[in-house]
Amino acid sequence: MTIIVAVPDSPEGLLALSTAVEEAKVFHTDLVAVNLALHKIDTAALDPAVPVTVVERHGRHDRDPVEAVLDEVRDRKASRLVVGVKRRSPVGKAVVGSVSQRLLLNSPVPVLAVKVDDE
Protein backbone atom coordinates (compact mmCIF):
# COMPACT_ATOMS: atom_id res chain seq x y z
CA MET A 1 0.00 0.00 0.00
CA THR A 2 1.39 3.39 -1.02
CA ILE A 3 -0.10 6.82 -0.48
CA ILE A 4 0.58 9.50 -3.07
CA VAL A 5 0.17 13.21 -2.29
CA ALA A 6 0.07 16.05 -4.83
CA VAL A 7 1.96 19.04 -3.40
CA PRO A 8 1.51 22.35 -5.23
CA ASP A 9 3.06 25.58 -3.95
CA SER A 10 0.05 26.67 -1.88
CA PRO A 11 -1.50 26.37 1.59
CA GLU A 12 -3.61 23.54 0.18
CA GLY A 13 -0.46 21.69 -0.86
CA LEU A 14 1.08 22.01 2.60
CA LEU A 15 -2.12 20.78 4.23
CA ALA A 16 -2.30 17.84 1.81
CA LEU A 17 1.29 16.90 2.66
CA SER A 18 0.79 17.01 6.43
CA THR A 19 -2.48 15.07 6.11
CA ALA A 20 -0.80 12.46 3.93
CA VAL A 21 1.91 12.00 6.57
CA GLU A 22 -0.81 11.29 9.15
CA GLU A 23 -2.53 8.85 6.77
CA ALA A 24 0.75 7.03 6.18
CA LYS A 25 1.23 6.71 9.95
CA VAL A 26 -2.29 5.33 10.45
CA PHE A 27 -1.91 2.76 7.66
CA HIS A 28 1.79 2.00 8.33
CA THR A 29 2.69 2.57 4.70
CA ASP A 30 5.08 4.54 2.57
CA LEU A 31 4.40 8.03 1.26
CA VAL A 32 5.30 9.54 -2.10
CA ALA A 33 5.00 13.31 -2.55
CA VAL A 34 4.73 14.56 -6.12
CA ASN A 35 6.18 18.06 -6.07
CA LEU A 36 4.08 20.29 -8.30
CA ALA A 37 5.92 23.43 -7.19
CA LEU A 38 9.05 24.62 -8.96
CA HIS A 39 11.18 24.53 -5.81
CA LYS A 40 12.15 21.79 -3.36
CA ILE A 41 9.64 20.62 -0.76
CA ASP A 42 10.85 21.19 2.80
CA THR A 43 10.26 17.89 4.60
CA ALA A 44 12.31 18.81 7.69
CA ALA A 45 9.24 19.70 9.77
CA LEU A 46 7.43 16.45 8.96
CA ASP A 47 7.28 13.49 11.33
CA PRO A 48 10.57 11.62 10.86
CA ALA A 49 8.79 8.33 11.59
CA VAL A 50 7.24 8.55 8.11
CA PRO A 51 9.82 8.51 5.33
CA VAL A 52 8.73 10.62 2.38
CA THR A 53 9.91 9.94 -1.15
CA VAL A 54 9.74 13.18 -3.13
CA VAL A 55 9.24 13.00 -6.89
CA GLU A 56 10.55 16.19 -8.46
CA ARG A 57 9.45 17.64 -11.76
CA HIS A 58 12.05 19.24 -14.00
CA GLY A 59 10.52 22.63 -14.80
CA ARG A 60 7.30 23.94 -16.27
CA HIS A 61 7.49 21.79 -19.40
CA ASP A 62 7.91 18.47 -17.58
CA ARG A 63 4.47 16.99 -18.27
CA ASP A 64 1.01 18.09 -17.28
CA PRO A 65 0.94 18.12 -13.44
CA VAL A 66 -2.17 15.94 -13.39
CA GLU A 67 -0.51 13.33 -15.60
CA ALA A 68 2.63 13.45 -13.45
CA VAL A 69 0.56 12.59 -10.36
CA LEU A 70 -1.57 9.96 -12.08
CA ASP A 71 1.56 8.33 -13.56
CA GLU A 72 2.95 7.93 -10.04
CA VAL A 73 -0.37 6.54 -8.78
CA ARG A 74 -0.36 3.92 -11.53
CA ASP A 75 3.38 3.15 -11.54
CA ARG A 76 3.58 2.70 -7.77
CA LYS A 77 0.22 0.88 -7.54
CA ALA A 78 -0.92 3.39 -4.94
CA SER A 79 -3.96 2.72 -2.82
CA ARG A 80 -4.85 6.34 -2.04
CA LEU A 81 -4.28 9.86 -3.35
CA VAL A 82 -4.31 12.95 -1.11
CA VAL A 83 -5.00 16.40 -2.60
CA GLY A 84 -5.65 19.83 -1.21
CA VAL A 85 -8.64 21.78 -2.48
CA LYS A 86 -9.80 25.35 -2.17
CA ARG A 87 -13.27 26.80 -2.13
CA ARG A 88 -14.43 27.80 -5.60
CA SER A 89 -17.71 29.15 -6.86
CA PRO A 90 -19.84 26.98 -9.17
CA VAL A 91 -19.03 29.32 -12.06
CA GLY A 92 -15.31 29.13 -11.27
CA LYS A 93 -15.50 25.34 -11.33
CA ALA A 94 -17.25 25.35 -14.71
CA VAL A 95 -15.00 27.89 -16.38
CA VAL A 96 -11.55 27.03 -15.08
CA GLY A 97 -10.46 23.48 -14.34
CA SER A 98 -8.02 22.95 -11.50
CA VAL A 99 -5.39 20.31 -10.93
CA SER A 100 -7.20 19.08 -7.81
CA GLN A 101 -10.52 18.86 -9.61
CA ARG A 102 -8.98 16.91 -12.49
CA LEU A 103 -7.29 14.55 -10.03
CA LEU A 104 -10.58 13.97 -8.21
CA LEU A 105 -12.32 13.14 -11.47
CA ASN A 106 -9.59 10.99 -13.04
CA SER A 107 -7.92 9.16 -10.17
CA PRO A 108 -8.07 5.36 -10.43
CA VAL A 109 -7.83 5.11 -6.60
CA PRO A 110 -9.80 6.69 -3.74
CA VAL A 111 -8.96 10.36 -3.15
CA LEU A 112 -8.79 12.10 0.22
CA ALA A 113 -9.48 15.79 -0.45
CA VAL A 114 -8.56 18.22 2.33
CA LYS A 115 -9.59 21.86 2.48
CA VAL A 116 -7.90 24.76 4.24
CA ASP A 117 -10.22 26.56 6.68
CA ASP A 118 -11.80 29.70 5.22
CA GLU A 119 -11.15 31.65 8.40
Summary of the structure (lengths in Angstrom):
residues: 119
radius of gyration: 13.6
end to end distance: 34.6
largest distance: 42.1
contacts: 344
relative contact order: 0.24
helix: 35%
strand: 23%
